[in-house]
């Protein structure tokens, strides 16, 4: 049984797989930059212990408590799970709006930079 890409192909291969999955619309130069960033942060992939802690109660049950206006952005080429969370946040937070960029993936600042800039500019103006 194969142990997985990290064990057999190394961090660069795993980083490339990750970028391909999360950022399929990123241009080639940005894709290389993102892979490099993944490699530079590879310590996260090699930690023996996960140090993240869930709040009690979990954040996902507390969106209605958010009072600050929130602009939620999602790309239609992002994973379905990410899209569901974005919609959940936009629906449950009382002062939230949702923007969907059809051609964007998980990293719209790379996949659709003009639309991303418009979103940020519009959000900051609110």
C-alpha positions in Angstrom: 0.0 0.0 0.0 1.3 3.4 -0.9 2.0 5.7 2.0 1.0 8.8 0.2 2.7 11.5 -1.9 4.6 13.1 1.1 6.3 9.8 2.0 7.2 8.8 -1.5 7.5 12.0 -3.6 8.4 14.6 -1.0 7.1 18.0 0.0 7.4 19.6 -3.4 5.1 17.0 -5.0 2.5 17.3 -2.1 2.7 21.1 -2.5 2.0 20.9 -6.2 -0.9 18.6 -5.6 -2.3 20.9 -3.0 -2.0 24.0 -5.3 -3.6 22.1 -8.2 -6.5 21.2 -6.0 -7.2 24.6 -4.3 -6.0 26.9 -7.1 -6.8 25.3 -10.5 -7.4 28.7 -12.1 -4.1 30.3 -11.0 -1.8 31.4 -13.9 1.5 29.4 -14.2 3.7 32.1 -12.6 1.4 32.4 -9.6 1.1 28.6 -9.4 4.9 28.4 -9.0 4.8 31.1 -6.4 2.1 29.3 -4.5 4.0 26.0 -4.6 7.0 27.8 -3.3 5.0 29.2 -0.4 3.7 25.7 0.4 7.2 24.4 0.4 8.4 27.2 2.6 5.6 26.5 5.1 6.0 22.7 5.0 6.6 22.5 8.7 2.8 22.6 9.1 2.6 19.3 7.1 5.4 17.6 9.1 4.2 18.6 12.7 3.8 15.5 14.9 1.0 17.2 16.8 -1.9 19.3 15.6 -2.0 22.5 17.7 -5.4 23.9 16.6 -8.1 24.0 19.2 -11.8 24.3 18.7 -13.5 27.0 20.8 -16.3 26.0 23.2 -18.9 26.5 21.8 -17.6 26.0 18.3 -17.2 29.0 16.0 -19.5 27.4 13.4 -22.4 27.7 15.9 -21.8 31.4 16.7 -22.1 33.3 13.4 -25.2 35.0 14.6 -23.2 36.7 17.3 -21.1 38.6 14.8 -22.0 42.3 14.9 -19.4 43.7 12.5 -20.4 43.9 8.8 -18.9 41.1 6.9 -18.2 40.8 3.1 -18.0 37.1 2.2 -16.2 36.2 -1.0 -16.3 32.8 -2.7 -15.2 31.5 -6.1 -17.4 29.1 -8.0 -14.3 27.0 -8.7 -13.6 26.5 -5.0 -14.3 23.3 -3.3 -18.0 22.7 -2.6 -17.3 22.6 1.2 -15.7 26.0 1.1 -18.7 27.3 -0.9 -21.1 25.9 1.7 -19.3 27.5 4.6 -19.2 30.8 2.8 -23.0 30.7 2.2 -23.6 29.6 5.8 -21.6 32.5 7.1 -23.3 35.0 4.8 -26.7 33.6 5.8 -26.3 33.3 9.5 -24.3 36.5 10.3 -26.7 39.4 10.7 -24.7 42.0 8.7 -23.1 39.9 6.0 -23.3 39.9 2.2 -22.0 37.3 -0.2 -20.1 37.8 -3.5 -19.6 34.9 -5.8 -16.9 35.2 -8.6 -17.7 32.6 -11.3 -14.1 32.1 -12.6 -12.4 32.3 -9.1 -11.0 29.4 -7.2 -9.9 29.4 -3.5 -7.3 32.1 -4.2 -9.2 34.8 -6.2 -6.3 37.2 -5.7 -4.4 35.0 -8.2 -7.2 33.4 -10.3 -9.3 36.6 -10.8 -7.1 39.5 -9.6 -9.3 42.3 -11.2 -12.5 41.0 -9.7 -10.8 40.4 -6.4 -9.5 44.0 -6.3 -13.0 45.3 -7.1 -14.4 43.2 -4.3 -11.9 44.5 -1.8 -12.4 48.1 -2.9 -16.2 47.8 -2.7 -16.0 46.1 0.7 -13.7 48.8 2.1 -16.1 51.5 0.9 -19.0 50.1 2.9 
